[in-house]
């Protein structure tokens, strides 16, 4: 195939440019502004569907900055232990280091590939003074939130929810990103909607949002001169990219439905192969950001061989996130599992992320399916 099929690329619709043009017409190009304000309000309305609680959103330059401010709001300081998802992107856990905390990684479970509540309880037994828990919803699949929240509550620990990959996914009808005390979503270029780069912090109370806004704008005090009494950051979102986000948000549910169709077509096509798709709980609704397969343990087919065969045919696929406890930068950090062999290692060894671009045609997906099936002949 001459045209390269991508893993997950941005999909623009036209409304985005209208909001961007308004920013140019009003010469409001700098951070902050009407697009940022309205993007926050519109996202807040979206996230708070079907719930009584009110949340407060803060548009930022990245999902990582949102996670950093969440860690800071949680009061993590030098030497504090933070229990973290193990199978995730490094951005989930790096902000703990920014504040001098110590990550202890927690294995996943097979029902969702997310943080294992049994392993989390085991981690608290070893680290009873752990300050917070940072958990991610892998590839847009909601974790076992009731169980995880119950463990956190019992040990008086703050949950930080990394919903960077799971915007529009729901757990028992409620949007992910609204379960933790502090939460983060991402609008990176490959996410289900994008602002090219950006993120959002979601907090339970207005005071936390105000404090995060203060830090995100260089901790500038209310004085006629530039007065700084705390270390701050340049984390605010541009009024221009916020306009892109507003246009994208109009199509979020449409994107989710297209992602689900891609997942289901893969699942049906691979029903006779020794593979399983990334699983989810029947009372959750993933956003199916990335469709992934897991080759059966007793099967000799190597996922990297599948990836290379796809690459030879101009198709992009990627390995599953390499677990954090296997990363050289965290070689000294502890890792807690409830299994004889860590579950995360099994998924990394036998898993693969498949093309999940919503612009992919059914004919292109059939082409991909045929290549993968050929690897098992």
N, C-alpha and C positions, 0 to 999 in steps of 0.2 A: 504494500500500500504506500503510495507516494505521500499522502497527507499524514502527518504525525498525529497519533491519537494520544492525548495528554491525560495525566492522572486526574487532575481537577484544576481547571483554569477559570478565570473570571468570565461571567456572562453579563453583559450590559444590555439595557433595554431602551434607553433614550431619556427616561425621566431624570436620570442622574445628571445629564447635561443641562437640563433646565435649572436645577438647583445650583449647579456650578456656575452657570451663566449669570444667575442672579447675584452670586457672590462677586463676580467680576464687574457686573453692571453697577453694583453699589460700592465697588472698590474695597470690599471687606475680605481681604486675602489672608490676613494674619490669623493666628490662633484665636479661639473664642469667636463669638458672633452668633447671628440668628440661626445659621444652619446647625451649629453645635447645640444651641439651646433646644431647637426643635427636634433634632435627632435624639437627644436624651429623652425628651417628653414622649416622642413616638415609640422609642424602644421601651420605655417604662410602661406605656399602655399595652404594648405587645406582651411583655413578660408577665404582667399582672392580670392577664386574662384568667377568669375563673377562680381568683383568690381574693380574700378580703384584705390581706396585709398590703401595706404600701412600701415600695422600695424606692431608692434614690440612686439615679444613674449619673455617671461622670464619664464623658467622652475623652479618650486619651490617645496618645500617639501609637500605642501598641497594646496587645494583650499582655505582654511581659510587664509593661509599666503598671497595668492594672493589678497584676499579681503582686508586684513589688509593693504597691501601696496597700494591698490587702494584708500582706505579711507585716508591714509596718503598723497598720491599724490594729493587728492582732497582738501587738506588743512584743514581738519576737526581738530578742536582744542577743548580744554575743554570748555564745555558750548554750543557748536554749535548744533543746531537742524538738524537732518538728518531724512528725511522721508523714511520709510522702508516698504517693503512688510511684510504683517502680517502673511500670511499663507505660511510658509517656515520652513526650518531647522534653528536652532539657529545660525549656522555658518554664515548665511547670515548677521546677525545683530550684533553678538558679537564684531566684529572688531571696530564698532563705539564706544563701551565702552573702548576698548584698548586705544583710543585716547582721551577719556574723553568726547566724544559727547553724545548727548541725543537722543535716538530713539523715534520718533513718528510713530506709526504703521498705515498703510493705508489698508483699507479693499479691498477685491477682487471683481471681477464682474463675472457674470454667464457664459459669452461666452468662457472664457479661464481659469477661476479660478485664474487669476493673478491680479496684482495691478489694481485697478479701476481708470481710468483717471478722472472720475467725483469726486471721493473721494480725489484724489491727488490734484485737483484744490481747493477743499474745505479745504484741509490741508494747502495749501499755503495761503489761505485767513486768516487762523488763525495764521500761522507761516510764514509771508512774507519774513523773513530773513533766512529761511532754507538753509543750505549750499549745501546740496546734496540730491540726491534721490538714494537709493539702492533698485533695483527691481530684482526679481528672476523669472525665467521661470519654473513654477511648473511642476514637473514630465516630463520635456522635451517638454512642450507645449509653443510656443512663445506667449508673451503678446501682447497687443495692442500698439506696439512700436511707430507707427506714432503719436498717440494721446498722449502717455506719453512723448515723446520727445518734442512735441509742447508745452505741459504744462511746462516742464523744461526750454525750451528756453524762454518762455514768462516771467518766473520768475528768469531767469539768474542763474539757479541751475545746478550743474554738475550731469550727470547721471552716475551711476556705475551699470553695468549690471552683475548680477550674473547668468552666464550661466553654473554653475556647473553641472546641471542636463540635459542640453539641447544641448550638443555638437552634431553637425551634423543636428540639427533642423534649418529650414530656415524660414525667414519672407520675403515674396515677392521675393523669390529666393536668398536672402542674408543670410549668416550664422549668427545665434545668436552668441553673443560674439564680434560683430564688430559694435555695435550701440552706446554703451556708450563711454564716454571719456576714462574711464578705465573699464576693463572687467576681469572676472575671470572664469576659467573652472576647473573642478575637475577630477582627475583620481583615486578616491577612489575605493576600492575593488568591490563595488556594481554598479559602474557607467557603461556606455555603452562601454567604453574601460577603462583599468586600468593600473597603474604602481605599483599596490599594495597600494601605498599611494603617492599622489603627486597632483600638480596643475599647472596652468599656468596663468600668468598675461598677458593681451593684452592691449597695449597702442597705442594711435594715433601718438605719436612722439618719436623719438629716445632719446631725452633728458630725457623724463619721464622714459623710459626703463633703461637708464644709472643710473638715481637716484635710482630707485627701486633696481637695481643690487647692488648698493653701500650699501643701507640699508640691503639688504638680505645677504651680506657678512660682517656683523658686522661693517659696516661703517668704514672700514679700509682705512685710507688716503694713498695717494701715497708717501710713505716715506720709507727709508731703515729699520726703526724700526716700531713697532706696534704703530701707531698714530691714536687716535680716538677723533674726535671733535663733533660727534653726536652719539646718542644711535643707535645701530644697532641690527640685528637679525641674527640667524643662519637658514636661510630659503631656501638655495639653494638645488636643487634636486641632488641626487646621480647619478653619471655616470652609475651605474649599473641599477637602476630602469628606467632611461631614455631609456636604451636599451629595456626594456620591452615595454615601451610606443611606441617606433619606430615600433616594431613588431606588436603591437596592432593597430596602426594607419592604417596599411595596410588593416585591416579588418573592419574599422569603418562603412563604408557604408553597408557592408554585415550584420553587427550587427543591424544596423538601420532597414534594410528590414525585418529581422527576428522578431524584436520587433513589427513592424507594422502588420505582419501576426498574431502575438499573439493577438494584440488589436482587429483586425478585426474579428477573430474567436470568441472572447468573445462578441463583439458587435452583431454579427449575432445570436449567441446562446441565448443571453438575450433579443432579440427583443420583446418577448411576456411577459417579466417580468416587474414589476413596478420599473424599474431601468434605469439609463442612464449612459453611459460611460463618462469619463472625456472628455470635448468637446474641439474643436479647430476651428479656423477660416479657411474658405475655401481657403484663399490665403496664408496659412502657411503650413508648412510640419513639424510636430513634429518629435522627434526621438522616441517617444513612450517608453521612458525609463521604466516607470511603467504604466501599465493599471490599471485604477481605476474605481470603480462603485459608483454611488450615488443612494441610495434608495429613492423613492418618499416620500415626506413629509407625505402624508396621509397613508402610508403603515406602519403597525405595526412591520415589521421585523427589528430587531436591527442588524446593521453591526457587532457589537462585537459578537453576537450569530453566525453569519456566520463565522467570524474569528475563534471562538472556535470550531465550527464544523469541519472546515478545519484542525485545529491543532490536533483534535482527530484522523484525518485520515492522519497525518504525512505531512501536507501541510502548508507551511509558508505564512501567509498574515499579513498585518499590518494596523493599523489605519492611516487615513490621518494625515499629520503634525498637531499637536496641535497649533492653532494660537498663535503668540507671545504675543498678548494682554491678553491671558488667562494664560500665564506662570507666576508662582510666582516671578521669578527673575525680571520680568518687570511689576509688579503690580502697580507701581507708574507712568508708562509711559502712555502718552496720546494715544488714538486710534480714528481714523477718519473713519466714514462710511457714505455712501449716502443712506442707507436703514434703515427702522424702526428696523428690526432685522438684525444684521451684517451677511453678506453672508458667511463669513468664518466660523461662528459658525454653520450654517446650514450644510456646507460641512463636518466639523469635526464631527458633530453629526450623519450624515447619509452616510458618505463615507467610502470606504475601498480600500486599495491597494492590488491588486491581484498578484499572482505569474506571473512573466514576464521574467523568465530565458530563454535565447535563446537555452539552451540545453534541455529544456522541449520538450518532444515528443507530437505529436497530441493526442496520446492515453492518455498521462498524463494530457493534458489540458482538454480532454473530461471527464476524471475522476473528475477533479476540477469543471467543469461546472455542472456535474450531482449532485455533493454535494451541490453546490449553489442553483440549481433549487429545490432541495429537501427542502431547508429552506423556500421556498415560498409555499409549498403544505399545 
